[in-house]
């Protein structure tokens, strides 16, 4: 039992999996319809998010805008010839922006948006539950912004990002397969005596699960950009959102059991987790984007962005636990996990056509490549390169008011992945086999388990927005 609790703590490291794929790209209903392009475009108050430098090109005294997306994502995992599908709730990232003229060439504003978030629910008893059952992650950012047009065709701007968030994660602590092997060993004396087995197996039901919840501390970052009108019909821009570290300082852990039998067998050591706080950090990576916008004819605007997502900052995950009894053999309960993610590119291309002076049509495409390291693949947010076409339109019923709608479809390419987990029942089982003198008759239980499946993800993302200016 010496390593029982230490391995149980290691099993809570599903927190690590949330670093794959939780970046949100739904900051504007208008721009979603164009493949979420916009770094080299003049977007009024929404430029605070895409490129603060472009805000100073506004011609309005005051502008406010708000938008909300509804992300309905579905993930499939094919394991042992059977398909398992998530039952995810609809995520609703939103944004609100307001800006105003200070001087003719100087603007200020504030914006609220959700740059990161993830929600997935595989259910309690699917075969990969020991890696993840469900996760809900939210990050919010408030950003006050200043923008200055230095020359008639050149502007710069910057905003202070103030971010906070929360995490709610569930996963099985114990593999039901390993638990059944332990129960079989515990039942062996009764079976040899011809008596009924005192312990029942669990089959597909996880005997014990853990819930991890926590709120992050405030994190600060910078969003800065520049926009240059090279020609009257050609603009180039660049923006940089700095890395932020979301730090959960005193998260709560809570253990639940499938039944009283599981509590009797596992509770003596697992119950300690319910009195422990965990401390962990995860990065919100830096984002560096270059873009170009071109009007070949007055009614048509074409734009392209190349976005570098700095996931290579996520090399390790360190988790520490407080208020746990010390291990008798000096085992450290803290975790240092290698992740080794890589930088990933996202490409945006879009077009906007002014059909009439009140009606605009949009279309676009986004290609989002995955940063996931194949050696650390988990089903919390299954990662794969994604192809994301979109369409949208705007209607202006009165002067200054715009109603914007968009729809994006996310197609993730199929990917096979293997997730590993520490099987903390293994030392208990193997020690019991040795104590019973059965080491040559029963095979040992591996200390590390693996779960391999083929994953595929798709999502539907409608969006609606309103903006008003004068």
Order of alpha helices (4+ residues) and beta strands (2+ residues): alpha-alpha-alpha-beta-beta-beta-beta-beta-beta-alpha-beta-beta-beta-beta-alpha-beta-beta-beta-beta-beta-beta-beta-beta-beta-beta-alpha-beta
